Amino acid sequence: MDQCLTETAQAAGRPSWLARAVQAIAEAAAEVRAELSRAAMNRRVLHRLSALSARELRDIGLTPQDVADAGVPGRHDAIALLVGRRDARRRTRGAGARWSSV
């Protein structure tokens, strides 16, 4: 009898296959929603950046070519590309300034 109660208690504490399936579907749906949200954000940012002049883009560390490259279809995360290029230019500019002052 004790063994039966122990097995029943263990089974009750463990999620059923249906609960695990529902959880997996909910997690997949959340990932899809996050990706769609990120894609929409990328489109909005690229649209706004494409309206800026070359001088305005240069002020924030980008070039018109950077914006064009980020807008290529199939690019997973355009914002990450733009931030990476901006940061690379800042590092390069900072390294050049250190050497020129020596």
MODELLER restraints for C-alpha pairs under 7 A, 6 or more apart:
rsr = mdl.restraints
at = mdl.atoms
rsr.add(forms.Gaussian(group=physical.xy_distance, feature=features.Distance(at['CA:42:A'], at['CA:78:A']), mean=6.12, stdev=0.5))
rsr.add(forms.Gaussian(group=physical.xy_distance, feature=features.Distance(at['CA:42:A'], at['CA:79:A']), mean=6.31, stdev=0.5))
rsr.add(forms.Gaussian(group=physical.xy_distance, feature=features.Distance(at['CA:46:A'], at['CA:67:A']), mean=6.70, stdev=0.5))
rsr.add(forms.Gaussian(group=physical.xy_distance, feature=features.Distance(at['CA:46:A'], at['CA:71:A']), mean=6.80, stdev=0.5))
rsr.add(forms.Gaussian(group=physical.xy_distance, feature=features.Distance(at['CA:49:A'], at['CA:67:A']), mean=6.89, stdev=0.5))
rsr.add(forms.Gaussian(group=physical.xy_distance, feature=features.Distance(at['CA:50:A'], at['CA:67:A']), mean=6.61, stdev=0.5))
rsr.add(forms.Gaussian(group=physical.xy_distance, feature=features.Distance(at['CA:54:A'], at['CA:63:A']), mean=6.35, stdev=0.5))
rsr.add(forms.Gaussian(group=physical.xy_distance, feature=features.Distance(at['CA:54:A'], at['CA:64:A']), mean=6.08, stdev=0.5))
rsr.add(forms.Gaussian(group=physical.xy_distance, feature=features.Distance(at['CA:57:A'], at['CA:63:A']), mean=5.70, stdev=0.5))
rsr.add(forms.Gaussian(group=physical.xy_distance, feature=features.Distance(at['CA:61:A'], at['CA:86:A']), mean=5.10, stdev=0.5))
rsr.add(forms.Gaussian(group=physical.xy_distance, feature=features.Distance(at['CA:62:A'], at['CA:86:A']), mean=5.91, stdev=0.5))
rsr.add(forms.Gaussian(group=physical.xy_distance, feature=features.Distance(at['CA:66:A'], at['CA:82:A']), mean=6.56, stdev=0.5))
rsr.add(forms.Gaussian(group=physical.xy_distance, feature=features.Distance(at['CA:70:A'], at['CA:78:A']), mean=4.73, stdev=0.5))
rsr.add(forms.Gaussian(group=physical.xy_distance, feature=features.Distance(at['CA:70:A'], at['CA:81:A']), mean=6.48, stdev=0.5))
rsr.add(forms.Gaussian(group=physical.xy_distance, feature=features.Distance(at['CA:70:A'], at['CA:82:A']), mean=6.83, stdev=0.5))
rsr.add(forms.Gaussian(group=physical.xy_distance, feature=features.Distance(at['CA:71:A'], at['CA:78:A']), mean=6.86, stdev=0.5))
